[in-house]
C-alpha cells in the first residue's frame, strides 16, 4: 500500500480487511477517488488509538480505525463501506436521527452512557456507549460526513448497576427474622434484578428432596458444591444459573438459588461474580437467620468478590519500553463494601504515558459509581485534548460542574515522556491529593514539592502543573491517602513513615516495590489503598 494512502497508519490486519472491500460497489467509490477531506479525516482517524468511525455521505458509509473493531465485534469486517442504516439496523431508529441532525445542522452531538443494543457477538446485546458525533466539512464548507468518537462503557455501567443491586439486597436482608421472611425478602429483592436475571426459585434446606421440580432442567441441587455457580443453556437459548447458598459437612448443597438470566447480557466472568456474590449475600443472611450471627467466612467471601467487582471497573496498566508500571488495590480491613479509590495508566496519542490516581469521598456504592465515572471521564479527556495534567483536571472539573455530578474527589494526574538518554520528564498536577514520592537512583526517597490545588467537585480553578526530571533508575510512587493516614497520627507522620519504607528500595522492580509497601501496611487499616508505581529504566543487575 502506498505510504501516501490514508490507510497507511492502520494495522496490517485492518489494511487487509480494507483491501478485500470492493469500494467501487460502495457509495464511497474506489479509494483513489476519495475527496481530500475524506482522505485527511481517514488519515487522522487511523493515527488515533481511540475508537473512531467516519460516517460518510448521505448513507453514512462506515470507515473506521483499529480501535473501533473491538467495539463492534462480529460486525467487522462486513461493516466496512456499509451504510449505517444496514450495519446498525437494530439501533437505527435511535442513532439515525442523531447522525442526520449533525449532518444537516453541523452542531455536534455528545451522548453519555447511552443504551444502544447491538448484535455484535451473535445476540442482541445490552450495550452502553459514550460518544460524540461531529460534522466533517469539505473545502467549500459543505458537510460531507460525520465523525463518531466513541468508548464502550458497558462494563462500567453493568458494574455500577450490579453494585447498587447488591447493596439493595443486603439492606433488605439486614433485618431478617425468620426463614419465611428471608424467602419473601429475597424473592422481592431479586425480582428487582430483572435487568440481569429473574429469580425462579429459592430452595432451602429440607425442601430440596420434596419440592425440587423434575420439570426444571439442569443439575440437581445436591449435585452442586458449596459456593459453586452452574449456568446451562437450553435448546431454545434460555440460560439458567444455579448457585449453592449453603452446604452440609460433605460440601453438598442443601440450599440453592436458581435464576433465569437476561439473554441480552454477556455471560462473562463479571456476571458469574455477580451471581456468586448475590448468592453469598443471601447465604450469609440465611446463616445469620439460622445461627443468629454473621459468619466471618461469608463476610470475607463478600469482601473478596466486592473487590473483584471493584477491579473490574479498573484496568491493567499499559507498559512501555523503558517504563515499567505496577498497581495494587488493598480494601479496608473493616469494610465489606467497595470504595472510591482508583488508579489508571494508559498511553496518550502522542506516545506519552498518562498516570492517574484518585479517591472519591465516601465508602459505599455511590463512591464506587462516582469513581467509575471520574476515571472514565479523566481517561477520555486526557486522550481527547492531549494537554498537560492541570488542563486535564480542569476539564474534568468543568465537566463535573456542567453535568451537576454530586461527587467530590482528590486526584493526581501525571504525564511521563521518555527522553533519548533514558531519562523521563514527569509533569503532574494535584487536586487536593497527596503528591507523589520519588526514589532516586542512589536510594534517596523524597516527596515532590508542590502545593495541591482544590478537590474536584467544589468549583473551577486555575490548576498548576509541577515538573520533575526522572533519571534512569528513578521510581515514582503515586498513592491514595489510606496508605499514610492512621488514627491518632498526623499526615506528616504518615509521610515520614512512607519515606522510611521507600528509602533504599531503588533496586526493586515496580511489582516487588508494591508488594513491599503492602507488606508494611499496618493491620486494620480504615481506608482503601490504591498504589501506582513507575520505574524509569530497568532494574540493575545484582
C-alpha positions as CSV (number, residue, x, y, z in Angstrom):
1,X,0.0,0.0,0.0
2,X,1.4,3.4,-0.9
3,X,2.9,5.4,2.0
4,X,0.6,8.3,1.0
5,X,-2.5,6.1,1.4
6,X,-5.0,7.3,4.1
7,X,-4.8,3.8,5.5
8,X,-1.0,3.7,6.0
9,X,-1.3,4.0,9.8
10,X,-3.8,1.1,10.1
11,X,-2.7,-2.3,11.3
12,X,-1.8,-4.9,8.7
13,X,-4.9,-6.8,9.7
14,X,-7.2,-3.8,9.2
15,X,-5.5,-2.9,5.9
16,X,-6.1,-6.4,4.6
17,X,-9.7,-6.1,5.5
18,X,-9.9,-2.8,3.6
19,X,-8.2,-4.4,0.6
20,X,-10.9,-7.1,0.4
21,X,-13.7,-4.5,0.0
22,X,-14.8,-3.7,-3.5
23,X,-15.1,0.0,-2.8
24,X,-16.4,0.7,-6.3
25,X,-19.6,-1.0,-5.2
26,X,-20.0,1.3,-2.2
27,X,-21.2,4.9,-2.1
28,X,-17.6,6.0,-1.4
29,X,-16.1,4.7,-4.6
30,X,-12.5,3.5,-5.2
31,X,-10.1,4.7,-2.6
32,X,-8.0,6.6,-5.2
33,X,-11.1,8.7,-6.0
34,X,-11.8,9.8,-2.4
35,X,-12.0,13.5,-1.7
36,X,-9.3,15.4,0.1
37,X,-11.5,15.9,3.1
38,X,-12.3,12.2,3.2
39,X,-8.6,11.2,2.9
40,X,-7.5,13.7,5.5
41,X,-10.1,12.6,8.0
42,X,-9.4,8.9,7.5
43,X,-5.7,9.5,7.9
44,X,-6.3,11.4,11.2
45,X,-8.6,8.7,12.4
46,X,-6.1,5.9,11.6
47,X,-3.5,7.7,13.8
48,X,-5.7,7.6,16.8
49,X,-5.9,4.8,19.3
50,X,-9.4,5.9,20.5
51,X,-12.3,4.1,18.8
52,X,-13.4,6.2,15.8
53,X,-15.6,5.7,12.7
54,X,-16.3,8.0,9.9
55,X,-19.9,8.0,8.6
56,X,-19.6,9.4,5.1
57,X,-22.1,10.7,2.6
58,X,-25.9,10.6,2.5
59,X,-26.0,6.9,3.5
60,X,-23.4,7.3,6.3
61,X,-21.0,4.7,4.9
62,X,-18.6,3.3,7.5
63,X,-14.9,3.8,7.6
64,X,-13.2,3.1,10.9
65,X,-9.9,2.6,12.7
66,X,-8.4,-0.4,14.5
67,X,-9.7,0.6,18.0
68,X,-13.3,0.6,16.6
69,X,-13.0,-3.0,15.5
70,X,-13.3,-4.3,19.1
71,X,-16.2,-2.0,19.8
72,X,-18.4,-3.5,17.0
73,X,-17.3,-7.1,17.4
74,X,-18.6,-9.5,14.8
75,X,-19.9,-6.7,12.6
76,X,-16.4,-6.3,11.3
77,X,-15.2,-6.6,8.6
78,X,-18.6,-6.6,6.8
79,X,-19.3,-3.2,8.2
80,X,-16.5,-1.6,6.1
81,X,-18.2,0.6,3.4
82,X,-21.6,-0.4,4.5
83,X,-24.5,2.0,5.1
84,X,-25.0,2.8,8.8
85,X,-28.7,2.0,8.5
86,X,-27.8,-1.6,7.4
87,X,-24.8,-2.1,9.7
88,X,-26.7,-0.8,12.8
89,X,-30.2,-1.8,11.7
90,X,-31.1,-2.9,15.2
91,X,-30.3,0.6,16.6
92,X,-31.0,2.8,13.6
93,X,-34.2,4.3,15.0
94,X,-32.2,5.6,17.9
95,X,-28.9,6.7,16.4
96,X,-30.1,7.6,12.9
97,X,-31.8,10.8,13.8
98,X,-28.7,11.9,15.8
99,X,-26.5,11.4,12.7
100,X,-28.9,13.1,10.4
101,X,-29.2,16.1,12.8
102,X,-25.5,16.6,12.9
103,X,-25.2,16.2,9.1
104,X,-27.9,18.8,8.5
105,X,-27.1,21.4,11.2
106,X,-23.4,20.9,11.8
107,X,-24.0,21.0,15.5
108,X,-22.0,18.4,17.4
109,X,-23.8,15.8,19.5
110,X,-22.5,14.3,22.8
111,X,-24.2,11.3,24.3
112,X,-23.0,9.8,27.6
113,X,-23.5,6.1,28.6
114,X,-26.4,5.7,26.2
115,X,-28.1,2.3,26.0
116,X,-27.6,1.2,22.3
117,X,-28.5,-2.5,21.9
118,X,-26.3,-4.1,19.3
119,X,-25.9,-7.5,17.7
120,X,-22.1,-7.8,17.9
121,X,-21.5,-11.2,19.5
122,X,-24.2,-13.4,18.0
123,X,-27.1,-12.0,20.1
124,X,-28.8,-8.7,20.7
125,X,-26.6,-7.3,23.5
126,X,-27.3,-4.7,26.1
127,X,-24.5,-2.2,25.2
128,X,-23.7,1.3,26.6
129,X,-21.6,3.9,24.9
130,X,-20.3,7.4,25.4
131,X,-19.8,9.0,22.0
132,X,-19.6,12.3,20.1
133,X,-20.9,13.0,16.6
134,X,-19.1,15.9,14.9
135,X,-19.6,17.2,11.4
136,X,-16.8,16.9,8.8
137,X,-16.8,19.7,6.3
138,X,-15.3,19.9,2.8
139,X,-13.2,22.7,1.3
140,X,-16.3,24.7,0.5
141,X,-17.7,24.3,4.0
142,X,-20.3,21.7,3.0
143,X,-20.9,18.9,5.5
144,X,-19.6,15.7,3.8
145,X,-19.7,13.3,6.8
146,X,-20.0,12.7,10.5
147,X,-17.1,11.6,12.7
148,X,-18.0,9.3,15.6
149,X,-15.6,9.2,18.6
150,X,-16.8,6.5,21.0
151,X,-16.0,4.5,24.0
152,X,-17.7,1.3,25.2
153,X,-18.9,1.9,28.8
154,X,-20.9,-1.3,29.0
155,X,-18.7,-3.0,31.7
156,X,-18.7,0.1,33.9
157,X,-22.5,0.6,33.6
158,X,-23.3,-3.0,34.4
159,X,-20.7,-3.0,37.2
160,X,-22.3,0.1,38.9
161,X,-25.8,-1.4,38.4
162,X,-24.8,-4.7,40.0
163,X,-23.1,-2.9,42.9
164,X,-26.3,-1.0,43.5
165,X,-28.4,-4.1,43.3
166,X,-26.3,-6.0,45.7
167,X,-26.4,-3.0,48.1
168,X,-30.2,-3.1,48.0
169,X,-30.3,-6.8,48.5
170,X,-28.0,-6.6,51.6
171,X,-30.1,-3.7,53.0
172,X,-33.3,-5.7,52.5
173,X,-31.9,-8.8,54.3
174,X,-30.3,-6.9,57.2
175,X,-33.3,-7.3,59.5
176,X,-34.5,-10.8,58.5
177,X,-36.2,-12.6,61.4
178,X,-37.4,-15.9,60.0
179,X,-37.0,-18.3,57.1
180,X,-40.3,-17.3,55.7
181,X,-39.3,-13.6,56.0
182,X,-36.0,-14.5,54.3
183,X,-37.7,-16.1,51.4
184,X,-40.1,-13.3,50.9
185,X,-37.5,-10.6,51.1
186,X,-35.1,-12.5,48.9
187,X,-37.6,-13.1,46.1
188,X,-38.9,-9.5,46.3
189,X,-35.4,-8.0,46.1
190,X,-34.0,-10.4,43.5
191,X,-37.0,-9.8,41.2
192,X,-35.8,-6.2,41.1
193,X,-32.6,-7.6,39.5
194,X,-34.7,-8.0,36.3
195,X,-32.0,-6.2,34.3
196,X,-29.7,-9.1,34.8
197,X,-31.8,-12.1,35.9
198,X,-35.2,-13.0,37.3
199,X,-35.5,-15.4,40.2
200,X,-37.2,-18.7,39.5
201,X,-36.9,-20.4,42.9
202,X,-35.2,-20.4,46.3
203,X,-34.8,-23.8,47.7
204,X,-33.9,-24.0,51.4
205,X,-32.5,-27.0,53.4
206,X,-35.1,-29.7,53.9
207,X,-37.2,-28.6,50.9
208,X,-35.0,-29.9,48.1
209,X,-36.0,-33.5,48.1
210,X,-39.7,-32.7,48.4
211,X,-40.1,-29.6,46.3
212,X,-37.4,-29.5,43.6
213,X,-39.4,-29.9,40.4
214,X,-38.3,-32.6,37.9
215,X,-39.6,-30.2,35.2
216,X,-36.7,-27.8,35.9
217,X,-33.8,-28.7,33.6
218,X,-30.3,-28.6,34.9
219,X,-28.3,-30.0,37.8
220,X,-30.0,-31.3,40.9
221,X,-29.2,-29.1,43.9
222,X,-27.4,-32.0,45.5
223,X,-25.0,-32.1,42.6
224,X,-23.7,-28.6,43.4
225,X,-20.7,-27.9,45.6
226,X,-20.8,-25.1,48.2
227,X,-20.4,-21.7,46.5
228,X,-20.5,-23.2,43.0
229,X,-22.2,-21.4,40.1
230,X,-23.5,-23.5,37.2
231,X,-25.0,-22.0,34.1
232,X,-26.7,-24.1,31.4
233,X,-28.3,-23.0,28.1
234,X,-31.4,-24.8,26.8
235,X,-32.1,-25.6,23.2
236,X,-34.3,-22.5,22.9
237,X,-31.5,-20.3,24.2
238,X,-32.8,-19.9,27.7
239,X,-29.9,-19.5,30.2
240,X,-30.4,-20.7,33.7
241,X,-28.0,-20.3,36.7
242,X,-27.8,-22.2,39.9
243,X,-25.8,-21.1,42.9
244,X,-25.3,-23.1,46.2
245,X,-26.1,-21.0,49.3
246,X,-25.0,-23.4,52.0
247,X,-23.8,-26.9,52.3
248,X,-23.5,-29.9,54.7
249,X,-20.4,-31.4,56.1
250,X,-19.6,-33.0,52.8
251,X,-19.8,-29.7,50.9
252,X,-23.0,-30.8,49.2
253,X,-25.6,-28.0,48.6
254,X,-28.5,-28.1,51.0
255,X,-29.9,-24.6,49.9
256,X,-29.9,-23.3,46.4
257,X,-30.9,-20.3,44.4
258,X,-32.0,-20.7,40.7
259,X,-32.4,-17.8,38.3
260,X,-33.2,-17.2,34.6
261,X,-30.6,-14.9,33.1
262,X,-31.2,-11.9,30.8
263,X,-30.4,-13.1,27.3
264,X,-29.1,-9.7,26.3
265,X,-26.3,-9.6,28.9
266,X,-22.9,-11.2,28.1
267,X,-22.3,-14.4,30.0
268,X,-18.8,-13.4,31.3
269,X,-16.8,-13.5,34.4
270,X,-18.4,-10.3,35.7
271,X,-21.9,-11.9,35.5
272,X,-20.6,-15.1,37.2
273,X,-19.1,-12.9,40.0
274,X,-22.4,-11.0,40.4
275,X,-24.4,-14.2,40.7
276,X,-21.9,-15.7,43.1
277,X,-22.0,-12.5,45.3
278,X,-25.8,-12.4,45.2
279,X,-25.7,-16.0,46.5
280,X,-23.2,-15.0,49.1
281,X,-25.4,-12.2,50.4
282,X,-28.5,-14.5,50.6
283,X,-26.5,-17.3,52.0
284,X,-25.0,-15.1,54.7
285,X,-28.4,-13.9,55.7
286,X,-29.6,-17.5,55.8
287,X,-26.8,-18.4,58.1
288,X,-27.5,-15.4,60.3
289,X,-31.1,-16.3,60.5
290,X,-30.3,-19.9,61.5
291,X,-27.5,-19.1,63.9
292,X,-28.2,-15.6,64.9
293,X,-24.8,-14.2,63.9
294,X,-22.9,-13.3,60.7
295,X,-20.2,-15.8,60.0
296,X,-16.8,-14.3,59.3
297,X,-16.1,-16.6,56.4
298,X,-19.0,-15.3,54.5
299,X,-18.0,-11.7,55.2
300,X,-14.5,-12.5,53.8
301,X,-16.0,-14.0,50.7
302,X,-18.2,-11.0,50.1
303,X,-15.2,-8.7,50.6
304,X,-13.2,-10.6,48.0
305,X,-16.0,-10.7,45.5
306,X,-16.7,-7.0,46.0
307,X,-13.0,-6.3,45.4
308,X,-13.3,-8.3,42.2
309,X,-16.1,-6.1,41.0
310,X,-14.1,-3.0,42.1
311,X,-11.2,-4.2,40.0
312,X,-13.5,-4.9,37.0
313,X,-14.0,-1.1,36.9
314,X,-10.2,-0.6,36.7
315,X,-7.8,-1.8,34.1
316,X,-4.3,-3.2,33.8
317,X,-1.6,-0.5,33.4
318,X,0.0,-0.1,30.0
319,X,3.7,-0.9,29.7
320,X,6.2,1.0,27.5
321,X,9.8,0.3,26.6
322,X,11.9,1.9,29.4
323,X,8.9,2.5,31.6
324,X,7.6,-0.2,34.0
325,X,4.3,0.2,35.8
326,X,2.7,-1.8,38.6
327,X,-0.5,-1.2,40.5
328,X,-2.2,-2.5,43.7
329,X,-5.6,-2.2,45.3
330,X,-6.0,-3.0,49.1
331,X,-9.5,-2.8,50.6
332,X,-10.1,-1.6,54.1
333,X,-9.9,-4.3,56.7
334,X,-13.1,-3.5,58.4
335,X,-15.3,-2.9,55.3
336,X,-17.1,-5.3,53.0
337,X,-18.1,-2.6,50.5
338,X,-16.3,-1.1,47.6
339,X,-14.8,2.3,47.8
340,X,-13.9,5.3,45.6
341,X,-10.1,4.7,45.2
342,X,-8.8,4.2,41.7
343,X,-5.7,4.1,39.5
344,X,-5.0,4.3,35.8
345,X,-2.1,4.2,33.4
346,X,-2.6,4.5,29.6
347,X,-0.8,5.7,26.5
348,X,-1.7,9.1,25.1
349,X,-2.0,9.7,21.3
350,X,1.5,11.3,21.1
351,X,3.1,8.3,22.8
352,X,3.5,9.8,26.3
353,X,2.2,7.8,29.3
354,X,-0.6,9.2,31.4
355,X,-0.9,8.2,35.1
356,X,-3.8,8.9,37.4
357,X,-4.7,8.1,40.9
358,X,-7.6,9.4,42.9
359,X,-10.1,8.9,45.7
360,X,-13.8,9.8,45.7
361,X,-15.1,10.7,49.1
362,X,-17.2,8.1,50.8
363,X,-17.0,4.3,51.1
364,X,-20.2,2.9,49.5
365,X,-21.7,2.1,46.2
366,X,-22.2,5.8,45.4
367,X,-18.5,6.4,45.9
368,X,-17.8,3.4,43.6
369,X,-20.2,4.7,41.0
370,X,-18.6,8.2,41.2
371,X,-15.1,6.6,40.9
372,X,-16.0,4.8,37.7
373,X,-17.5,8.0,36.2
374,X,-14.5,10.2,37.1
375,X,-11.9,7.6,36.0
376,X,-13.5,7.2,32.6
377,X,-14.1,10.9,32.2
378,X,-10.4,11.7,33.0
379,X,-9.2,9.0,30.6
380,X,-11.5,10.3,27.8
381,X,-10.5,14.0,28.4
382,X,-6.7,13.1,28.5
383,X,-6.9,11.2,25.3
384,X,-9.1,13.8,23.5
385,X,-7.4,17.0,24.4
386,X,-3.8,15.6,24.8
387,X,-2.9,18.5,27.1
388,X,-0.9,18.9,30.3
389,X,-2.2,17.3,33.6
390,X,-3.5,20.6,35.0
391,X,-5.6,21.2,31.9
392,X,-6.9,17.7,32.0
393,X,-8.0,18.1,35.7
394,X,-9.5,21.5,34.8
395,X,-11.6,20.0,32.0
396,X,-12.8,17.2,34.3
397,X,-13.8,19.7,36.9
398,X,-15.7,21.7,34.4
399,X,-17.5,18.6,33.2
400,X,-18.4,17.7,36.8
401,X,-19.9,21.1,37.3
402,X,-21.7,21.2,33.9
403,X,-23.2,17.7,34.4
404,X,-24.1,18.6,38.0
405,X,-22.5,15.4,39.3
406,X,-22.8,15.0,43.1
407,X,-19.1,13.9,43.5
408,X,-16.1,15.2,45.5
409,X,-12.7,13.7,44.9
410,X,-9.0,14.1,45.2
411,X,-6.7,13.1,42.3
412,X,-3.3,13.3,40.8
413,X,-2.9,13.4,37.0
414,X,0.6,12.9,35.6
415,X,2.2,12.8,32.2
416,X,5.5,10.9,31.5
417,X,7.6,11.5,28.4
418,X,10.6,9.4,27.6
419,X,13.9,11.1,26.5
420,X,16.6,9.7,24.2
421,X,19.1,9.5,27.1
422,X,16.9,7.0,29.0
423,X,15.5,9.6,31.5
424,X,11.9,10.8,31.6
425,X,10.1,14.1,32.1
426,X,7.4,14.0,34.7
427,X,4.7,16.7,34.8
428,X,1.9,16.4,37.4
429,X,-1.0,18.2,39.0
430,X,-2.8,17.6,42.2
431,X,-6.5,18.2,43.0
432,X,-6.2,18.0,46.8
433,X,-4.4,14.7,46.7
434,X,-1.1,13.7,48.4
435,X,1.8,14.4,46.0
436,X,3.9,11.6,44.6
437,X,7.1,10.3,46.1
438,X,10.3,9.7,44.1
439,X,13.1,7.3,44.8
440,X,16.4,8.5,43.2
441,X,18.9,6.0,41.8
442,X,21.0,6.4,44.9
443,X,18.1,5.2,47.1
444,X,17.0,8.6,48.5
445,X,13.2,8.9,48.9
446,X,11.5,12.3,48.9
447,X,8.1,13.7,48.5
448,X,7.7,16.0,45.5
449,X,7.2,19.6,46.3
450,X,4.1,21.3,45.0
451,X,1.1,22.8,46.7
452,X,-2.1,20.9,45.8
453,X,-5.0,22.7,44.1
454,X,-8.6,22.2,45.4
455,X,-10.5,19.0,45.1
456,X,-12.5,18.1,42.1
457,X,-16.2,18.9,42.5
458,X,-16.0,22.2,44.5
459,X,-15.7,24.6,41.6
460,X,-13.5,25.6,38.7
461,X,-9.9,26.6,39.5
462,X,-6.7,27.6,37.6
463,X,-4.8,24.5,38.2
464,X,-1.0,24.3,38.2
465,X,1.5,21.8,36.7
466,X,4.6,20.7,38.5
467,X,7.7,19.3,36.8
468,X,10.3,16.7,37.7
469,X,13.1,15.1,35.7
470,X,13.5,11.4,36.4
471,X,16.9,10.0,35.8
472,X,17.3,6.3,34.7
473,X,16.7,4.1,37.7
474,X,14.3,6.5,39.4
475,X,11.0,5.4,40.8
476,X,7.8,7.4,41.2
477,X,5.2,6.3,43.7
478,X,1.6,7.5,43.5
479,X,-0.9,6.5,46.3
480,X,-4.2,7.3,48.0
481,X,-4.3,8.6,51.5
482,X,-5.3,5.3,53.0
483,X,-1.6,4.4,52.7
484,X,-0.4,7.1,55.1
485,X,-3.4,8.0,57.3
486,X,-3.6,6.5,60.7
487,X,-5.9,7.1,63.6
488,X,-4.3,9.3,66.2
489,X,-1.4,10.3,63.9
490,X,-0.8,13.3,61.7
491,X,-0.5,13.1,57.9
492,X,3.1,14.3,58.3
493,X,3.8,11.2,60.5
494,X,2.4,9.1,57.6
495,X,4.7,10.8,55.1
496,X,7.7,10.2,57.3
497,X,6.8,6.5,57.6
498,X,6.4,6.2,53.9
499,X,9.8,7.9,53.3
500,X,11.5,5.5,55.6
501,X,9.9,2.5,53.9
502,X,10.9,3.7,50.4
503,X,14.4,4.7,51.3
504,X,16.9,2.2,49.8
505,X,14.4,0.4,47.7
506,X,15.8,1.7,44.4
507,X,16.9,-1.9,43.4
508,X,13.3,-3.2,43.3
509,X,11.1,-3.5,40.2
510,X,7.6,-2.0,40.5
511,X,5.8,-5.2,41.3
512,X,8.2,-6.0,44.1
513,X,8.0,-2.5,45.5
514,X,4.2,-2.7,45.5
515,X,4.4,-5.9,47.5
516,X,6.9,-4.4,49.9
517,X,4.7,-1.4,50.5
518,X,1.6,-3.6,51.1
519,X,3.6,-5.8,53.5
520,X,4.5,-2.7,55.6
521,X,0.9,-1.5,55.9
522,X,-0.2,-2.0,59.5
523,X,-3.1,-4.4,60.0
524,X,-6.6,-3.0,60.5
525,X,-6.4,-0.1,58.0
526,X,-9.5,2.0,58.0
527,X,-9.5,3.2,54.4
528,X,-8.8,1.6,51.0
529,X,-5.3,1.9,49.5
530,X,-4.5,2.3,45.8
531,X,-0.9,2.2,44.6
532,X,0.7,3.1,41.3
533,X,4.5,2.6,40.9
534,X,6.5,3.8,37.9
535,X,10.1,2.8,37.2
536,X,12.3,4.6,34.7
537,X,14.7,2.1,33.1
538,X,15.4,-1.5,34.1
539,X,16.4,-2.9,37.4
540,X,20.2,-3.0,37.9
541,X,21.9,-6.4,37.9
542,X,22.8,-7.7,41.4
